[in-house]
Amino acid sequence: MRGWGTRYVRHVTNASGQPGPGSPPAPPVYLDRASSEPLHPAARQTLLAALDQGYADPRRLHRAARSARLLLDNARAVVAECLTVRPDEVFFTPSGTDAVHRGLLGVARARSRAGSVVVHSAVEHSAVLHATRWHEGESVVVPVDPRGRVPAAAFGEAARAPGVAVVALQSANHEVGTTQPVTEVAARLGDVPLFMDACASMGRLPLPEGWSAAAGSAHKWGGPAGVGVLLVRKGARWGNPFPGGDDLDEASLGFPNVPAALAAAAALQAVVAERDEVNGRQAALVDRIRASVASIPDVEVVGDPVERLPHLVTFSCLYVDGEALVHELDRRGYGVASGSACTASTLEPSHVLAAMGVLTHGNVRLSLTRDTTQAEVDGFLRALPEVVRSIRAEAGI
């Protein structure tokens, strides 16, 4: 057995110690954290421990139910502390999308006597756009600048028009990372409430001020999938837009996944505790990526270079198909996303990139995980120019 091990090592490495012919493929490098973060170790440990105690209906009165209620209340208290809100302003939903829909439409319904108009930026997530289309009322879209940021003055002017029920403004963009001036916009709204989609930034950055309701998604910060967080400020008006009771509580939100909620809270607590170190490290790596990618001919790095999420960078390559880029990079071991809608689910160009007036095809979004290393980034930056050149060559360019 010892001799076999020696022969195996010699077979898979060359003289420099690097993988040689016949070596097993290197583990894939996951660079799509903005879609979903790998489960945080704190979430995994908490989830496994809670499965045997959190199965019961926390609304009942027996012992098992009281145990589940205690876990759920603990999860709510932890999330509240991490996000600097009150525990009774925190509600767990079946997903971040559900939290967006309930938050936005619930505030709009509560304001139906004031009007039915929803004002939102041109770069909101599709969950917000779908909700506004489903809502029985007019939508007013506020354009953004080439970096993806909405002008606060223009947004405030649109919000103060007659008949506006609610405004929707994301905390940060999910495709290009640009943060929005939420607090500045909120100061210009008067009595019009602001709904904030914070799914891209919750846990990653402190929440801005001025919103009435906000939504987050646990799998974006390393919690389990299938857990959303809806925040509704005390004093903010909210009406259930879906079948069920008028109160915002577990009865109207469906049966809670108590173990998953507790695991989501544990992950959020861990992420907030380590975010200064992680954000600093990731921001430096993204700065390196932005500079290196910008040196490739006919490649445009998009989004604000400073006022942005620390872990995300997006760029577009002229004369290159985004789907081809994603597949070729995946073949080389790098999992990235394409904001140019080159996916199996849609053939439409990215509405975010189109609203910014930048290239909508040949687009790649990188989003680093908490464990992304300098070596992994360097490997990607070596592979990317070769991939771009090869795809362009195949197209005769």
VOGU-3710 file (C-alpha; in Angstrom, 3 decimals, decimal comma):
1> mrgwgtryvr> 0,000/0,000/0,000  2,846/2,388/0,805  4,534/1,713/-2,531  1,254/2,200/-4,383  0,808/5,593/-2,721  4,281/6,683/-3,802  3,641/5,621/-7,373  0,303/7,480/-7,357  1,900/10,745/-6,192  4,580/10,472/-8,866
11> hvtnasgqpg> 1,906/9,848/-11,471  -0,242/12,886/-10,696  2,487/15,470/-10,160  5,375/16,639/-12,299  8,838/17,750/-11,201  7,516/21,126/-10,040  4,865/19,533/-7,876  2,052/20,674/-10,176  -0,686/18,306/-11,397  0,598/16,162/-14,212
21> pgsppappvy> -0,943/13,961/-16,908  -3,559/11,647/-15,523  -4,131/13,743/-12,396  -7,690/14,067/-11,106  -9,403/17,338/-12,049  -9,005/20,202/-9,608  -12,086/21,075/-7,535  -14,259/23,619/-9,363  -13,862/27,228/-8,296  -17,298/28,603/-7,393
31> ldrasseplh> -17,582/32,297/-8,284  -21,360/32,712/-8,211  -22,012/33,666/-4,603  -24,540/36,313/-5,692  -26,804/33,483/-6,839  -26,282/31,428/-3,694  -23,558/31,265/-1,053  -22,336/27,821/0,055  -23,825/26,845/3,401  -21,906/28,520/6,214
41> paarqtllaa> -20,388/26,062/8,742  -22,353/27,779/11,510  -25,582/27,179/9,607  -24,767/23,526/9,007  -24,044/22,837/12,666  -27,137/24,682/13,854  -29,410/23,056/11,286  -28,371/19,545/12,263  -28,805/20,312/15,961  -32,243/21,913/15,450
51> ldqgyadprr> -33,783/19,195/13,294  -34,695/17,060/16,312  -36,210/19,955/18,283  -37,827/22,273/15,762  -40,207/19,978/13,880  -43,407/20,873/15,795  -45,907/23,633/15,062  -44,748/26,609/17,178  -48,330/27,880/17,357  -49,497/24,966/19,518
61> lhraarsarl> -49,359/24,655/23,290  -47,756/21,277/23,970  -44,140/20,754/24,971  -42,757/20,020/21,510  -44,495/23,123/20,152  -43,105/25,276/22,966  -39,622/24,005/22,126  -40,118/24,955/18,473  -41,466/28,353/19,522  -38,388/28,996/21,636
71> lldnaravva> -36,111/28,189/18,683  -38,105/30,420/16,342  -38,089/33,309/18,810  -34,339/32,874/19,253  -33,851/32,973/15,493  -35,918/36,146/15,238  -33,989/37,801/18,060  -30,622/36,972/16,480  -31,688/38,311/13,075  -33,026/41,471/14,697
81> ecltvrpdev> -29,758/42,076/16,534  -27,699/41,511/13,390  -29,826/43,896/11,333  -30,347/46,508/14,093  -34,135/46,178/14,100  -36,703/45,048/16,657  -37,535/41,331/16,990  -41,214/42,060/16,326  -40,211/43,636/12,994  -38,745/40,335/11,734
91> fftpsgtdav> -40,788/37,710/9,869  -39,589/34,519/8,189  -41,030/33,686/4,773  -40,621/30,690/2,435  -38,098/32,546/0,220  -36,553/35,904/-0,540  -38,872/36,243/-3,541  -41,865/35,702/-1,274  -40,524/38,341/1,115  -40,181/40,799/-1,779
101> hrgllgvara> -43,713/40,140/-3,001  -45,309/40,309/0,458  -43,333/43,374/1,451  -43,943/45,470/-1,640  -47,530/44,433/-2,320  -48,456/44,546/1,366  -47,327/48,147/1,725  -49,084/49,042/-1,532  -52,328/47,467/-0,369  -52,229/49,333/2,936
111> rsragsvvvh> -51,874/52,578/0,954  -54,639/51,880/-1,564  -56,642/54,945/-0,500  -53,653/57,185/-1,260  -53,230/55,723/-4,722  -52,113/52,683/-6,704  -48,929/53,896/-8,423  -45,643/52,085/-7,702  -42,429/54,011/-8,406  -39,270/51,939/-8,845
121> savehsavlh> -35,830/52,130/-10,398  -35,104/50,674/-13,817  -32,658/48,137/-12,355  -34,812/46,411/-9,726  -34,692/42,626/-9,438  -37,193/40,660/-11,497  -39,041/39,754/-8,275  -39,893/43,442/-7,829  -40,817/43,851/-11,496  -43,092/40,804/-11,401
131> atrwhegesv> -44,815/42,152/-8,299  -45,428/45,549/-9,886  -46,896/43,917/-12,996  -49,202/41,769/-10,871  -50,250/44,790/-8,804  -53,404/46,504/-10,042  -51,952/49,908/-10,632  -49,554/51,962/-12,736  -45,772/51,661/-12,528  -43,412/54,612/-12,923
141> vvpvdprgrv> -39,835/53,658/-13,812  -36,995/55,980/-12,819  -33,909/55,734/-15,091  -30,394/55,161/-13,752  -27,009/56,565/-14,691  -24,378/54,528/-16,589  -23,086/53,088/-13,318  -26,525/51,783/-12,380  -27,403/54,349/-9,693  -30,708/56,162/-9,514
151> paaafgeaar> -30,560/59,982/-9,112  -32,057/60,743/-5,714  -33,622/64,034/-6,815  -35,391/62,499/-9,825  -36,581/59,557/-7,766  -37,953/61,842/-5,057  -39,755/63,993/-7,617  -41,436/60,949/-9,170  -42,426/59,640/-5,732  -44,149/62,864/-4,711
161> apgvavvalq> -46,520/62,823/-7,684  -50,225/62,340/-6,922  -51,462/58,770/-6,531  -48,184/57,132/-5,492  -48,750/54,299/-3,018  -45,191/53,041/-2,507  -41,690/53,310/-3,953  -39,311/50,382/-4,424  -35,549/50,862/-4,356  -32,966/48,115/-3,889
171> sanhevgttq> -30,104/48,546/-1,451  -27,587/47,218/-3,991  -27,853/45,811/-7,473  -27,690/42,040/-7,840  -26,012/42,133/-11,267  -23,456/44,940/-11,144  -23,091/45,539/-7,394  -23,801/49,280/-7,391  -25,283/50,496/-4,110  -28,258/52,847/-4,183
181> pvtevaarlg> -28,779/56,106/-2,226  -31,650/54,678/-0,194  -31,305/57,006/2,795  -31,043/60,084/0,573  -34,065/59,016/-1,451  -36,097/58,261/1,684  -35,476/61,787/2,959  -37,205/63,160/-0,169  -40,366/61,029/-0,028  -42,536/62,814/2,490
191> dvplfmdaca> -45,153/60,356/3,739  -44,692/57,872/0,860  -43,288/54,558/2,213  -40,198/52,935/0,738  -39,851/49,209/0,160  -36,232/48,020/-0,078  -35,086/44,810/-1,730  -31,988/44,036/0,342  -31,487/40,464/-0,873  -28,146/41,293/-2,503
201> smgrlplpeg> -26,685/43,087/0,513  -28,335/41,836/3,716  -25,617/40,651/6,068  -22,962/41,829/3,627  -23,490/45,539/4,409  -25,336/47,395/7,175  -28,886/48,297/6,160  -29,393/51,946/5,169  -32,014/54,069/6,922  -35,409/55,293/5,807
211> wsaaagsahk> -37,252/52,192/4,604  -40,656/50,993/5,798  -40,310/47,365/4,688  -37,360/45,329/3,418  -36,643/41,827/2,181  -33,675/39,456/2,408  -32,814/35,912/1,379  -30,894/33,546/3,661  -29,116/31,533/0,985  -27,435/34,745/-0,187
221> wggpagvgvl> -25,503/34,980/3,102  -24,806/31,284/3,638  -28,050/30,167/5,259  -30,271/27,374/3,940  -32,273/27,920/0,775  -35,990/28,387/1,310  -35,771/31,021/4,053  -36,656/34,630/3,378  -36,664/37,532/5,813  -39,316/40,218/5,679
231> lvrkgarwgn> -38,763/43,313/7,804  -41,680/45,651/8,499  -41,034/48,672/10,699  -43,300/49,266/13,671  -45,736/51,960/12,678  -45,528/51,101/8,972  -48,837/50,133/7,428  -49,072/46,706/5,831  -52,017/44,732/4,465  -51,885/41,087/3,402
241> pfpggddlde> -52,044/41,045/-0,426  -52,610/37,282/-0,558  -55,300/34,935/0,797  -55,156/34,612/4,586  -55,505/36,771/7,653  -54,805/40,476/7,686  -52,164/40,233/10,413  -48,504/39,717/9,591  -47,692/36,593/11,616  -46,918/32,882/11,237
251> aslgfpnvpa> -50,579/32,128/10,539  -50,519/34,282/7,391  -47,057/33,147/6,309  -47,645/29,395/6,406  -45,980/26,659/8,421  -42,510/27,896/9,480  -39,367/25,887/8,835  -38,005/26,392/12,340  -34,662/24,536/11,952  -33,914/26,389/8,706
261> alaaaaalqa> -34,814/29,750/10,244  -32,490/29,073/13,172  -29,703/28,011/10,819  -30,251/31,161/8,744  -29,921/33,256/11,896  -26,724/31,453/12,910  -25,197/32,051/9,464  -26,192/35,725/9,527  -24,654/36,167/12,969  -21,391/34,591/11,794
271> vvaerdevng> -21,310/36,620/8,572  -21,910/39,918/10,364  -19,186/39,097/12,902  -16,606/38,440/10,181  -17,756/40,848/7,484  -15,196/43,612/8,052  -12,332/41,179/7,443  -14,095/39,322/4,621  -15,293/42,501/2,910  -11,818/44,022/2,991
281> rqaalvdrir> -10,223/40,911/1,557  -12,865/40,516/-1,140  -12,824/44,188/-2,119  -9,057/43,952/-2,746  -9,549/40,856/-4,907  -12,340/42,521/-6,877  -10,165/45,602/-7,449  -7,535/43,277/-8,894  -10,116/41,588/-11,108  -11,491/44,905/-12,359
291> asvasipdve> -8,034/46,184/-13,309  -6,958/42,949/-15,009  -10,192/42,428/-16,936  -10,226/46,042/-18,144  -6,886/45,407/-19,890  -8,433/42,814/-22,235  -9,282/44,400/-25,615  -12,948/45,340/-26,114  -14,004/44,426/-22,580  -16,071/46,820/-20,474
301> vvgdpverlp> -16,189/46,592/-16,674  -19,572/47,894/-15,478  -21,009/49,170/-12,211  -19,658/51,710/-9,765  -15,979/51,047/-8,947  -16,283/52,385/-5,381  -19,906/52,514/-4,172  -20,558/48,814/-4,641  -20,868/45,442/-3,019  -17,354/44,321/-2,036
311> hlvtfsclyv> -17,533/40,826/-3,514  -19,087/41,355/-6,952  -17,794/42,457/-10,350  -19,436/42,385/-13,776  -17,939/42,913/-17,210  -19,058/42,587/-20,821  -16,998/41,315/-23,740  -17,630/42,642/-27,225  -17,957/40,011/-29,987  -18,463/37,231/-27,418
321> dgealvheld> -21,600/35,305/-26,534  -22,265/35,252/-22,792  -23,525/31,679/-22,790  -20,377/30,521/-24,558  -18,256/32,354/-21,984  -20,056/30,717/-19,068  -19,799/27,237/-20,570  -16,136/27,565/-21,547  -15,141/28,953/-18,147  -17,100/26,172/-16,480
331> rrgygvasgs> -15,232/23,629/-18,592  -12,021/25,070/-17,209  -13,314/24,818/-13,647  -14,723/28,303/-12,960  -18,413/28,654/-12,126  -19,635/32,144/-13,030  -22,954/33,731/-13,976  -24,007/35,765/-16,969  -26,136/38,846/-16,507  -26,811/38,908/-20,235
341> actastleps> -29,611/36,394/-19,817  -27,782/33,614/-21,617  -29,455/31,001/-19,481  -31,801/28,134/-20,008  -34,690/30,153/-18,539  -34,727/33,230/-20,782  -33,428/34,581/-24,052  -33,978/38,246/-23,210  -31,040/40,632/-22,657  -30,471/41,842/-19,103
351> hvlaamgvlt> -32,834/44,704/-18,283  -30,253/45,996/-15,784  -27,463/46,325/-18,335  -29,852/47,755/-20,928  -31,044/50,403/-18,465  -27,422/51,380/-17,799  -26,720/51,729/-21,514  -23,827/49,234/-21,483  -23,164/46,049/-23,430  -25,868/43,478/-22,774
361> hgnvrlsltr> -24,155/40,440/-24,280  -20,892/38,701/-23,608  -21,529/39,472/-19,952  -19,976/37,713/-16,945  -20,716/38,261/-13,272  -18,197/37,106/-10,679  -19,158/37,042/-7,012  -16,637/35,793/-4,490  -17,428/33,494/-1,587  -16,022/33,953/1,902
371> dttqaevdgf> -13,370/31,327/1,064  -12,264/32,587/-2,363  -8,461/32,755/-2,458  -5,905/34,876/-4,274  -4,698/31,756/-6,107  -8,219/31,036/-7,406  -8,597/34,607/-8,630  -5,183/34,471/-10,314  -6,144/31,229/-12,045  -9,338/32,788/-13,352
381> lralpevvrs> -7,497/35,858/-14,623  -5,068/33,607/-16,506  -7,893/31,608/-18,070  -10,188/34,471/-19,076  -8,102/36,105/-21,859  -7,528/32,714/-23,457  -11,245/31,935/-23,362  -12,192/35,303/-24,850  -9,602/34,952/-27,623  -10,685/31,422/-28,489
391> iraeagi> -14,382/32,304/-28,690  -13,649/35,328/-30,840  -11,386/33,232/-33,090  -14,127/30,661/-33,586  -16,426/33,502/-34,645  -13,814/34,705/-37,144  -12,934/37,844/-35,183
//
